[in-house]
Amino acid sequence: MDCKQGSLEVGEIYSKLTNLWNELKNHVKVPSCVCKDCECEVSNKIVPMQEEEKTHQFFMGLNYDLYSQVRGQILTQEPVPPLDKIFNIILQEENHKRVMM
């Protein structure tokens, strides 16, 4: 989509980020609790934080002018949808904008 020179298509952004996240996962291990009869469930808290961070990284890769409205709509949802659903929503928006041009 060439709505703005030099901007990547949504699929390209998502693909590049996914590759980076997979590479990072090979180097950074998520800490887990080693307590006997653990009650803190630290892993169950860290994973959602990482997913939220990925969502914000994906949004930061998007052209602000083109996607600010749909981004705001997504971020107001409680809970925020999973990243694959967000990707599909943004992809639909990209396709809609392509048709309108």
DOGU-387508 format. One record per residue (C-alpha): residue number from 1; x, y, z. Coordinates in Angstrom, 2 decimals, padded with zeros to 5 digits, always signed. Layout:
% DOGU-387508
<rec num="NUM" px="X" py="Y" pz="Z"/>
...
***
This chain:
% DOGU-387508
<rec num="1" px="+000.00" py="+000.00" pz="+000.00"/>
<rec num="2" px="+001.59" py="+003.22" pz="-001.10"/>
<rec num="3" px="-000.53" py="+005.64" pz="+000.89"/>
<rec num="4" px="+002.72" py="+007.27" pz="+001.94"/>
<rec num="5" px="+006.09" py="+006.82" pz="+000.28"/>
<rec num="6" px="+008.42" py="+004.55" pz="+002.17"/>
<rec num="7" px="+005.75" py="+003.02" pz="+004.37"/>
<rec num="8" px="+005.59" py="-000.72" pz="+004.75"/>
<rec num="9" px="+002.43" py="-002.70" pz="+004.25"/>
<rec num="10" px="+000.80" py="-004.02" pz="+007.41"/>
<rec num="11" px="+001.70" py="-007.62" pz="+006.54"/>
<rec num="12" px="+005.36" py="-006.69" pz="+006.09"/>
<rec num="13" px="+005.47" py="-004.93" pz="+009.46"/>
<rec num="14" px="+003.80" py="-007.85" pz="+011.21"/>
<rec num="15" px="+006.08" py="-010.38" pz="+009.51"/>
<rec num="16" px="+009.26" py="-008.48" pz="+010.40"/>
<rec num="17" px="+008.16" py="-008.06" pz="+014.01"/>
<rec num="18" px="+007.18" py="-011.74" pz="+014.29"/>
<rec num="19" px="+010.63" py="-012.75" pz="+013.07"/>
<rec num="20" px="+012.29" py="-010.42" pz="+015.58"/>
<rec num="21" px="+010.08" py="-011.67" pz="+018.44"/>
<rec num="22" px="+010.89" py="-015.30" pz="+017.56"/>
<rec num="23" px="+014.59" py="-014.55" pz="+017.49"/>
<rec num="24" px="+014.35" py="-012.71" pz="+020.80"/>
<rec num="25" px="+012.47" py="-015.64" pz="+022.34"/>
<rec num="26" px="+015.49" py="-017.83" pz="+021.60"/>
<rec num="27" px="+017.70" py="-015.52" pz="+023.65"/>
<rec num="28" px="+015.46" py="-014.34" pz="+026.48"/>
<rec num="29" px="+013.90" py="-016.92" pz="+028.75"/>
<rec num="30" px="+010.72" py="-016.09" pz="+030.63"/>
<rec num="31" px="+011.40" py="-016.54" pz="+034.34"/>
<rec num="32" px="+009.28" py="-019.08" pz="+036.13"/>
<rec num="33" px="+008.70" py="-019.62" pz="+039.78"/>
<rec num="34" px="+010.70" py="-022.40" pz="+041.39"/>
<rec num="35" px="+008.82" py="-022.30" pz="+044.70"/>
<rec num="36" px="+007.23" py="-025.49" pz="+045.87"/>
<rec num="37" px="+003.43" py="-025.21" pz="+045.66"/>
<rec num="38" px="+003.75" py="-021.85" pz="+043.91"/>
<rec num="39" px="+000.97" py="-019.37" pz="+044.50"/>
<rec num="40" px="+002.50" py="-016.30" pz="+042.85"/>
<rec num="41" px="+001.94" py="-017.55" pz="+039.26"/>
<rec num="42" px="+004.64" py="-015.20" pz="+037.97"/>
<rec num="43" px="+004.64" py="-016.77" pz="+034.48"/>
<rec num="44" px="+000.92" py="-016.12" pz="+034.15"/>
<rec num="45" px="+001.62" py="-012.45" pz="+034.78"/>
<rec num="46" px="+004.67" py="-012.05" pz="+032.56"/>
<rec num="47" px="+003.23" py="-013.56" pz="+029.38"/>
<rec num="48" px="+000.27" py="-011.11" pz="+029.16"/>
<rec num="49" px="+002.69" py="-008.23" pz="+029.76"/>
<rec num="50" px="+004.84" py="-009.45" pz="+026.86"/>
<rec num="51" px="+001.78" py="-009.72" pz="+024.61"/>
<rec num="52" px="+000.73" py="-006.18" pz="+025.48"/>
<rec num="53" px="+004.25" py="-004.98" pz="+024.69"/>
<rec num="54" px="+004.11" py="-006.72" pz="+021.29"/>
<rec num="55" px="+000.79" py="-005.00" pz="+020.58"/>
<rec num="56" px="+002.31" py="-001.59" pz="+021.26"/>
<rec num="57" px="+005.39" py="-002.42" pz="+019.17"/>
<rec num="58" px="+003.11" py="-003.39" pz="+016.28"/>
<rec num="59" px="+001.16" py="-000.14" pz="+016.62"/>
<rec num="60" px="+004.39" py="+001.88" pz="+016.69"/>
<rec num="61" px="+005.36" py="+000.36" pz="+013.34"/>
<rec num="62" px="+002.17" py="+001.57" pz="+011.69"/>
<rec num="63" px="+001.73" py="+004.92" pz="+009.99"/>
<rec num="64" px="+000.15" py="+007.09" pz="+012.69"/>
<rec num="65" px="-001.90" py="+009.22" pz="+010.28"/>
<rec num="66" px="-003.41" py="+006.21" pz="+008.53"/>
<rec num="67" px="-004.22" py="+004.02" pz="+011.51"/>
<rec num="68" px="-004.69" py="+006.29" pz="+014.54"/>
<rec num="69" px="-008.47" py="+005.99" pz="+014.53"/>
<rec num="70" px="-008.63" py="+002.18" pz="+014.36"/>
<rec num="71" px="-005.73" py="+001.95" pz="+016.83"/>
<rec num="72" px="-007.69" py="+004.06" pz="+019.32"/>
<rec num="73" px="-010.78" py="+001.90" pz="+018.84"/>
<rec num="74" px="-008.77" py="-001.27" pz="+019.51"/>
<rec num="75" px="-007.04" py="+000.11" pz="+022.60"/>
<rec num="76" px="-010.36" py="+001.10" pz="+024.19"/>
<rec num="77" px="-011.60" py="-002.50" pz="+024.09"/>
<rec num="78" px="-011.53" py="-004.34" pz="+027.42"/>
<rec num="79" px="-009.73" py="-006.65" pz="+027.27"/>
<rec num="80" px="-007.54" py="-005.66" pz="+024.34"/>
<rec num="81" px="-007.88" py="-008.37" pz="+021.66"/>
<rec num="82" px="-005.02" py="-010.80" pz="+021.01"/>
<rec num="83" px="-002.36" py="-009.64" pz="+018.58"/>
<rec num="84" px="-003.45" py="-011.93" pz="+015.73"/>
<rec num="85" px="-006.96" py="-010.45" pz="+015.88"/>
<rec num="86" px="-005.52" py="-006.91" pz="+015.99"/>
<rec num="87" px="-003.42" py="-007.74" pz="+012.93"/>
<rec num="88" px="-006.54" py="-008.88" pz="+011.07"/>
<rec num="89" px="-008.46" py="-005.72" pz="+012.04"/>
<rec num="90" px="-005.59" py="-003.51" pz="+010.84"/>
<rec num="91" px="-005.24" py="-005.58" pz="+007.66"/>
<rec num="92" px="-008.94" py="-005.04" pz="+006.93"/>
<rec num="93" px="-008.45" py="-001.32" pz="+007.47"/>
<rec num="94" px="-005.48" py="-001.34" pz="+005.09"/>
<rec num="95" px="-007.54" py="-003.14" pz="+002.44"/>
<rec num="96" px="-010.39" py="-000.69" pz="+002.96"/>
<rec num="97" px="-008.05" py="+002.27" pz="+002.48"/>
<rec num="98" px="-006.55" py="+000.65" pz="-000.63"/>
<rec num="99" px="-010.02" py="+000.25" pz="-002.18"/>
<rec num="100" px="-010.94" py="+003.84" pz="-001.32"/>
<rec num="101" px="-007.86" py="+005.20" pz="-003.11"/>
***
